[in-house]
Amino acid sequence: VQLQASGGGLVQAGGSLRLSCAASGRTFNPYLMGWFRQAPGKEREFVSAIRWSGSNTFFADSVKGRFTISRDNAKNTVYLQMNSLKPEDTAVYYCAVAPTMTKYDYWGQGTQVTVSS
C-alpha cells in the first residue's frame, strides 16, 4: 500500500485547509485510515481516524469541533478538513493505514501545515 498525502500549505490563524491522502496498491479494505502530526521537537501525535466501513470517526481533543474527517471509498482517499486553524496546529501531517485494529502499518510521506499568527 502506498499513501500520497497532499493539501498542506501556509495559512493564517483562523483559516482552513483540506488534506487528502490517496491510497494505491493491492486491494484496499483497511480497518482504519488516520492522520497524525509531528511538530518540531515534539512526538508524533494522533489527530483523527475513520473506519473504512461504517461511520465511526475519532478525534484528538485538541482538534474536536475544528477538524472533520471523511473518506471516498471509490477513490481510496481520506480527507481531513481543518478549520479554525491555530498556530499550534503547525506540524507535518501524516496519513496512515491500519489494515487491522492492531496498529498502523503503512505511512504516507507527510505534508507540511504551517499556521501563522
N, CA, C and O atoms as a DFTB+ gen file, in Angstrom:
468 C
 N C O
     1  1       0.839      -1.189       0.000
     2  2       0.000       0.000       0.000
     3  2       0.876       1.242       0.000
     4  3       1.762       1.391       0.841
     5  1       0.622       2.124      -0.944
     6  2       1.340       3.404      -0.990
     7  2       0.339       4.517      -0.678
     8  3      -0.806       4.492      -1.129
     9  1       0.796       5.477       0.091
    10  2      -0.054       6.593       0.504
    11  2       0.555       7.896       0.021
    12  3       1.750       8.138       0.194
    13  1      -0.267       8.727      -0.582
    14  2       0.181      10.017      -1.089
    15  2      -0.651      11.103      -0.435
    16  3      -1.839      11.250      -0.721
    17  1      -0.016      11.863       0.444
    18  2      -0.711      12.956       1.124
    19  2      -0.468      14.263       0.392
    20  3       0.600      14.485      -0.178
    21  1      -1.469      15.118       0.418
    22  2      -1.343      16.429      -0.225
    23  2      -2.274      17.414       0.462
    24  3      -3.111      17.036       1.282
    25  1      -2.108      18.696       0.109
    26  2      -3.021      19.715       0.600
    27  2      -2.457      20.624       1.666
    28  3      -3.120      21.573       2.083
    29  1      -1.243      20.352       2.117
    30  2      -0.659      21.217       3.121
    31  2      -0.313      22.579       2.548
    32  3      -0.401      22.805       1.341
    33  1       0.081      23.477       3.431
    34  2       0.455      24.808       2.985
    35  2       0.560      25.769       4.139
    36  3       0.568      25.385       5.309
    37  1       0.642      27.033       3.773
    38  2       0.745      28.114       4.751
    39  2      -0.593      28.841       4.812
    40  3      -1.146      29.234       3.785
    41  1      -1.100      29.013       6.014
    42  2      -2.393      29.677       6.187
    43  2      -2.339      30.528       7.452
    44  3      -1.598      30.230       8.388
    45  1      -3.124      31.573       7.459
    46  2      -3.198      32.406       8.650
    47  2      -4.090      31.761       9.702
    48  3      -4.964      30.954       9.383
    49  1      -3.862      32.120      10.936
    50  2      -4.706      31.620      12.018
    51  2      -6.166      31.941      11.721
    52  3      -6.505      33.040      11.281
    53  1      -7.014      30.959      11.973
    54  2      -8.429      31.099      11.662
    55  2      -8.814      30.578      10.301
    56  3      -9.997      30.448       9.987
    57  1      -7.830      30.283       9.502
    58  2      -8.082      29.798       8.156
    59  2      -8.344      28.306       8.116
    60  3      -8.434      27.635       9.144
    61  1      -8.464      27.809       6.886
    62  2      -8.797      26.402       6.670
    63  2      -7.879      25.775       5.634
    64  3      -7.347      26.451       4.753
    65  1      -7.712      24.489       5.761
    66  2      -7.015      23.677       4.763
    67  2      -7.702      22.326       4.710
    68  3      -8.301      21.881       5.689
    69  1      -7.611      21.681       3.561
    70  2      -8.107      20.315       3.447
    71  2      -6.965      19.420       2.970
    72  3      -6.398      19.634       1.898
    73  1      -6.647      18.442       3.761
    74  2      -5.634      17.464       3.391
    75  2      -6.303      16.260       2.746
    76  3      -7.420      15.880       3.096
    77  1      -5.595      15.676       1.802
    78  2      -6.061      14.461       1.143
    79  2      -4.995      13.396       1.255
    80  3      -3.801      13.691       1.299
    81  1      -5.432      12.176       1.301
    82  2      -4.498      11.052       1.313
    83  2      -5.078       9.968       0.433
    84  3      -6.119       9.388       0.742
    85  1      -4.393       9.701      -0.666
    86  2      -4.836       8.691      -1.610
    87  2      -4.005       7.431      -1.444
    88  3      -2.777       7.486      -1.373
    89  1      -4.674       6.316      -1.385
    90  2      -4.003       5.036      -1.220
    91  2      -4.015       4.279      -2.537
    92  3      -4.999       4.307      -3.277
    93  1      -2.930       3.615      -2.815
    94  2      -2.851       2.792      -4.015
    95  2      -2.132       1.507      -3.656
    96  3      -1.481       1.400      -2.617
    97  1      -2.265       0.558      -4.526
    98  2      -1.610      -0.719      -4.277
    99  2      -2.607      -1.859      -4.383
   100  3      -3.522      -1.833      -5.206
   101  1      -2.418      -2.826      -3.564
   102  2      -3.268      -4.002      -3.631
   103  2      -4.686      -3.683      -3.167
   104  3      -4.977      -2.564      -2.742
   105  1      -5.532      -4.649      -3.252
   106  2      -6.925      -4.465      -2.849
   107  2      -6.979      -3.763      -1.498
   108  3      -6.334      -4.171      -0.532
   109  1      -7.759      -2.706      -1.464
   110  2      -7.704      -1.819      -0.317
   111  2      -8.980      -1.919       0.485
   112  3     -10.044      -1.517       0.014
   113  1      -8.888      -2.447       1.681
   114  2     -10.036      -2.535       2.586
   115  2      -9.527      -2.558       4.016
   116  3      -9.641      -3.572       4.704
   117  1      -8.969      -1.452       4.462
   118  2      -8.368      -1.440       5.792
   119  2      -9.394      -1.336       6.900
   120  3     -10.587      -1.167       6.649
   121  1      -8.932      -1.434       8.087
   122  2      -9.781      -1.227       9.256
   123  2      -9.951       0.267       9.526
   124  3     -11.058       0.749       9.768
   125  1      -8.838       0.984       9.479
   126  2      -8.843       2.411       9.773
   127  2      -7.914       3.158       8.837
   128  3      -6.904       2.618       8.384
   129  1      -8.260       4.397       8.552
   130  2      -7.286       5.332       7.997
   131  2      -7.217       6.502       8.950
   132  3      -8.237       6.960       9.463
   133  1      -6.023       6.980       9.183
   134  2      -5.875       8.028      10.174
   135  2      -4.897       9.105       9.771
   136  3      -4.158       8.980       8.794
   137  1      -4.916      10.161      10.551
   138  2      -3.980      11.272      10.404
   139  2      -3.239      11.473      11.721
   140  3      -3.823      11.430      12.804
   141  1      -1.955      11.691      11.590
   142  2      -1.105      12.015      12.717
   143  2      -0.347      13.284      12.369
   144  3      -0.326      13.696      11.209
   145  1       0.263      13.896      13.343
   146  2       1.083      15.069      13.065
   147  2       2.279      15.096      14.000
   148  3       2.264      14.541      15.099
   149  1       3.311      15.765      13.517
   150  2       4.514      15.906      14.321
   151  2       5.046      17.322      14.164
   152  3       5.422      17.747      13.072
   153  1       5.070      18.036      15.272
   154  2       5.611      19.390      15.293
   155  2       7.098      19.310      15.631
   156  3       7.539      18.334      16.238
   157  1       7.868      20.316      15.250
   158  2       9.305      20.309      15.545
   159  2       9.577      20.109      17.030
   160  3       9.022      20.810      17.875
   161  1      10.432      19.151      17.332
   162  2      10.813      18.908      18.710
   163  2       9.791      18.168      19.535
   164  3       9.963      18.013      20.744
   165  1       8.728      17.708      18.900
   166  2       7.675      17.006      19.637
   167  2       7.470      15.613      19.092
   168  3       7.892      15.287      17.982
   169  1       6.812      14.798      19.896
   170  2       6.474      13.454      19.466
   171  2       5.340      13.499      18.451
   172  3       4.537      14.432      18.435
   173  1       5.290      12.489      17.617
   174  2       4.160      12.364      16.714
   175  2       2.904      12.086      17.526
   176  3       2.930      11.309      18.480
   177  1       1.812      12.723      17.143
   178  2       0.571      12.557      17.891
   179  2      -0.592      12.254      16.964
   180  3      -0.613      12.651      15.799
   181  1      -1.542      11.549      17.512
   182  2      -2.756      11.207      16.788
   183  2      -3.613      12.456      16.604
   184  3      -3.731      13.290      17.502
   185  1      -4.211      12.562      15.407
   186  2      -5.116      13.671      15.119
   187  2      -6.541      13.175      14.918
   188  3      -7.467      13.631      15.589
   189  1      -6.707      12.241      13.996
   190  2      -8.051      11.789      13.665
   191  2      -7.978      10.471      12.915
   192  3      -6.944      10.134      12.337
   193  1      -9.071       9.728      12.925
   194  2      -9.141       8.479      12.177
   195  2     -10.589       8.202      11.805
   196  3     -11.526       8.738      12.397
   197  1     -10.734       7.344      10.801
   198  2     -12.062       6.979      10.336
   199  2     -12.077       5.505       9.979
   200  3     -11.139       4.993       9.366
   201  1     -13.122       4.841      10.357
   202  2     -13.301       3.459       9.949
   203  2     -13.566       3.409       8.453
   204  3     -14.279       4.253       7.909
   205  1     -12.992       2.424       7.800
   206  2     -13.188       2.331       6.353
   207  2     -14.583       1.809       6.030
   208  3     -15.115       2.078       4.953
   209  1     -15.170       1.069       6.955
   210  2     -16.549       0.615       6.828
   211  2     -17.338       1.208       7.978
   212  3     -16.879       1.208       9.120
   213  1     -18.512       1.706       7.682
   214  2     -19.296       2.319       8.748
   215  2     -18.991       3.789       8.876
   216  3     -18.415       4.392       7.971
   217  1     -19.376       4.373      10.002
   218  2     -19.307       5.823      10.155
   219  2     -18.484       6.282      11.359
   220  3     -18.491       7.465      11.700
   221  1     -17.794       5.372      11.988
   222  2     -17.049       5.767      13.182
   223  2     -15.891       6.698      12.837
   224  3     -15.098       6.427      11.935
   225  1     -15.817       7.789      13.569
   226  2     -14.702       8.706      13.451
   227  2     -14.131       8.995      14.834
   228  3     -14.812       8.854      15.850
   229  1     -12.885       9.396      14.847
   230  2     -12.183       9.613      16.103
   231  2     -11.337      10.872      15.975
   232  3     -10.758      11.142      14.922
   233  1     -11.271      11.642      17.064
   234  2     -10.530      12.895      17.038
   235  2      -9.768      13.091      18.328
   236  3     -10.229      12.709      19.404
   237  1      -8.596      13.691      18.209
   238  2      -7.893      14.161      19.402
   239  2      -8.685      15.316      20.000
   240  3      -9.358      16.059      19.286
   241  1      -8.599      15.454      21.298
   242  2      -9.331      16.536      21.968
   243  2      -8.936      17.902      21.421
   244  3      -9.759      18.815      21.351
   245  1      -7.683      18.030      21.037
   246  2      -7.175      19.323      20.592
   247  2      -7.786      19.796      19.275
   248  3      -7.698      20.979      18.943
   249  1      -8.399      18.891      18.528
   250  2      -8.958      19.274      17.219
   251  2     -10.464      19.076      17.134
   252  3     -11.077      19.424      16.126
   253  1     -11.058      18.526      18.170
   254  2     -12.505      18.306      18.148
   255  2     -13.245      19.611      17.923
   256  3     -12.930      20.639      18.524
   257  1     -14.240      19.548      17.040
   258  2     -15.030      20.736      16.744
   259  2     -14.415      21.622      15.672
   260  3     -15.079      22.522      15.158
   261  1     -13.168      21.379      15.332
   262  2     -12.495      22.186      14.292
   263  2     -12.149      21.365      13.058
   264  3     -12.181      21.875      11.938
   265  1     -11.821      20.107      13.259
   266  2     -11.432      19.224      12.158
   267  2     -12.534      18.210      11.899
   268  3     -13.207      17.756      12.825
   269  1     -12.709      17.863      10.649
   270  2     -13.577      16.758      10.289
   271  2     -12.808      15.809       9.369
   272  3     -11.891      16.222       8.659
   273  1     -13.190      14.549       9.393
   274  2     -12.547      13.542       8.563
   275  2     -13.623      12.856       7.743
   276  3     -14.731      12.609       8.219
   277  1     -13.278      12.558       6.516
   278  2     -14.215      11.877       5.635
   279  2     -13.434      10.991       4.688
   280  3     -12.206      11.044       4.635
   281  1     -14.151      10.185       3.951
   282  2     -13.469       9.271       3.034
   283  2     -14.281       9.123       1.773
   284  3     -15.483       9.391       1.745
   285  1     -13.605       8.693       0.737
   286  2     -14.239       8.336      -0.529
   287  2     -13.724       6.946      -0.862
   288  3     -12.616       6.786      -1.373
   289  1     -14.533       5.952      -0.568
   290  2     -14.077       4.571      -0.764
   291  2     -13.771       4.278      -2.228
   292  3     -12.857       3.508      -2.523
   293  1     -14.510       4.872      -3.135
   294  2     -14.290       4.610      -4.556
   295  2     -12.930       5.115      -5.007
   296  3     -12.327       4.567      -5.930
   297  1     -12.450       6.172      -4.346
   298  2     -11.153       6.744      -4.713
   299  2     -10.043       6.315      -3.756
   300  3      -8.898       6.744      -3.901
   301  1     -10.374       5.478      -2.787
   302  2      -9.382       5.072      -1.767
   303  2      -8.707       6.287      -1.152
   304  3      -7.489       6.311      -0.975
   305  1      -9.496       7.278      -0.833
   306  2      -8.962       8.550      -0.361
   307  2      -9.645       8.977       0.934
   308  3     -10.856       8.832       1.096
   309  1      -8.849       9.499       1.837
   310  2      -9.372      10.067       3.076
   311  2      -9.017      11.554       3.102
   312  3      -7.959      11.964       2.622
   313  1      -9.915      12.344       3.667
   314  2      -9.740      13.789       3.717
   315  2      -9.759      14.264       5.163
   316  3     -10.460      13.712       6.011
   317  1      -8.982      15.286       5.416
   318  2      -9.013      15.935       6.720
   319  2      -9.291      17.417       6.477
   320  3      -8.431      18.150       5.987
   321  1     -10.481      17.839       6.820
   322  2     -10.844      19.245       6.703
   323  2     -10.494      19.934       8.008
   324  3     -10.991      19.572       9.075
   325  1      -9.634      20.929       7.906
   326  2      -9.148      21.618       9.095
   327  2      -9.628      23.056       9.066
   328  3      -9.238      23.834       8.195
   329  1     -10.462      23.400      10.008
   330  2     -10.998      24.754      10.112
   331  2     -10.500      25.424      11.385
   332  3      -9.996      24.767      12.296
   333  1     -10.648      26.721      11.431
   334  2     -10.250      27.498      12.624
   335  2      -8.840      27.132      13.063
   336  3      -8.582      26.890      14.242
   337  1      -7.949      27.096      12.112
   338  2      -6.589      26.660      12.401
   339  2      -5.890      27.613      13.359
   340  3      -6.112      28.823      13.352
   341  1      -5.036      27.017      14.183
   342  2      -4.279      27.757      15.189
   343  2      -2.786      27.558      14.931
   344  3      -2.396      26.572      14.307
   345  1      -1.959      28.470      15.398
   346  2      -0.509      28.281      15.220
   347  2      -0.024      26.949      15.791
   348  3       0.922      26.362      15.266
   349  1      -0.654      26.473      16.844
   350  2      -0.233      25.195      17.429
   351  2      -0.604      23.989      16.578
   352  3      -0.215      22.866      16.899
   353  1      -1.343      24.201      15.508
   354  2      -1.623      23.116      14.563
   355  2      -0.470      22.938      13.570
   356  3      -0.467      21.995      12.779
   357  1       0.493      23.833      13.614
   358  2       1.634      23.735      12.709
   359  2       2.388      22.434      12.957
   360  3       2.791      22.139      14.082
   361  1       2.571      21.662      11.889
   362  2       3.219      20.359      12.000
   363  2       3.304      19.734      10.615
   364  3       2.716      20.222       9.650
   365  1       4.045      18.652      10.550
   366  2       3.962      17.782       9.378
   367  2       2.859      16.769       9.657
   368  3       2.864      16.093      10.686
   369  1       1.927      16.677       8.737
   370  2       0.790      15.783       8.884
   371  2       1.014      14.522       8.049
   372  3       1.366      14.589       6.871
   373  1       0.803      13.393       8.681
   374  2       0.998      12.108       8.036
   375  2      -0.322      11.337       8.016
   376  3      -1.063      11.320       8.999
   377  1      -0.594      10.709       6.890
   378  2      -1.709       9.779       6.874
   379  2      -1.167       8.369       7.064
   380  3      -0.009       8.079       6.762
   381  1      -2.018       7.520       7.563
   382  2      -1.599       6.163       7.873
   383  2      -2.773       5.217       7.735
   384  3      -3.937       5.606       7.836
   385  1      -2.429       3.965       7.501
   386  2      -3.441       2.931       7.324
   387  2      -3.230       1.831       8.341
   388  3      -2.115       1.346       8.535
   389  1      -4.311       1.447       8.984
   390  2      -4.294       0.290       9.866
   391  2      -5.087      -0.818       9.193
   392  3      -6.317      -0.766       9.167
   393  1      -4.408      -1.816       8.651
   394  2      -5.131      -2.891       7.966
   395  2      -6.049      -3.664       8.897
   396  3      -7.113      -4.138       8.499
   397  1      -5.618      -3.780      10.135
   398  2      -6.440      -4.424      11.157
   399  2      -6.522      -3.463      12.335
   400  3      -5.964      -2.367      12.279
   401  1      -7.199      -3.854      13.379
   402  2      -7.322      -2.961      14.534
   403  2      -6.092      -2.982      15.424
   404  3      -6.089      -2.398      16.508
   405  1      -5.053      -3.652      14.965
   406  2      -3.864      -3.797      15.799
   407  2      -2.988      -2.555      15.782
   408  3      -2.689      -1.990      16.834
   409  1      -2.574      -2.128      14.594
   410  2      -1.691      -0.968      14.529
   411  2      -1.674      -0.421      13.119
   412  3      -2.151      -1.053      12.177
   413  1      -1.105       0.786      12.995
   414  2      -0.941       1.407      11.692
   415  2       0.331       0.850      11.057
   416  3       1.423       0.966      11.613
   417  1       0.170       0.252       9.896
   418  2       1.297      -0.402       9.234
   419  2       1.877       0.405       8.078
   420  3       3.042       0.230       7.723
   421  1       1.086       1.272       7.497
   422  2       1.526       1.997       6.320
   423  2       1.406       3.497       6.577
   424  3       0.429       3.974       7.154
   425  1       2.445       4.234       6.126
   426  2       2.504       5.669       6.389
   427  2       2.807       6.423       5.101
   428  3       3.573       5.961       4.255
   429  1       2.194       7.583       4.973
   430  2       2.496       8.460       3.857
   431  2       3.734       9.289       4.146
   432  3       4.337       9.174       5.213
   433  1       4.105      10.126       3.188
   434  2       5.355      10.877       3.278
   435  2       5.224      12.147       4.099
   436  3       6.241      12.746       4.450
   437  1       4.023      12.577       4.416
   438  2       3.844      13.788       5.203
   439  2       3.637      15.014       4.343
   440  3       4.181      15.136       3.246
   441  1       2.837      15.917       4.871
   442  2       2.622      17.200       4.204
   443  2       2.668      18.292       5.267
   444  3       2.073      18.167       6.337
   445  1       3.381      19.356       4.951
   446  2       3.617      20.415       5.939
   447  2       2.418      21.352       6.024
   448  3       1.906      21.826       5.010
   449  1       1.989      21.605       7.241
   450  2       0.958      22.608       7.505
   451  2       1.571      23.655       8.426
   452  3       2.057      23.338       9.511
   453  1       1.540      24.894       7.980
   454  2       2.076      25.997       8.773
   455  2       0.991      27.036       8.975
   456  3       0.418      27.542       8.010
   457  1       0.710      27.352      10.228
   458  2      -0.321      28.331      10.558
   459  2       0.359      29.535      11.192
   460  3       0.978      29.428      12.251
   461  1       0.238      30.671      10.538
   462  2       0.880      31.886      11.039
   463  2      -0.083      32.657      11.945
   464  3      -1.298      32.632      11.752
   465  1       0.479      33.325      12.914
   466  2      -0.355      34.082      13.871
   467  2      -0.593      35.505      13.402
   468  3      -1.270      36.274      14.084
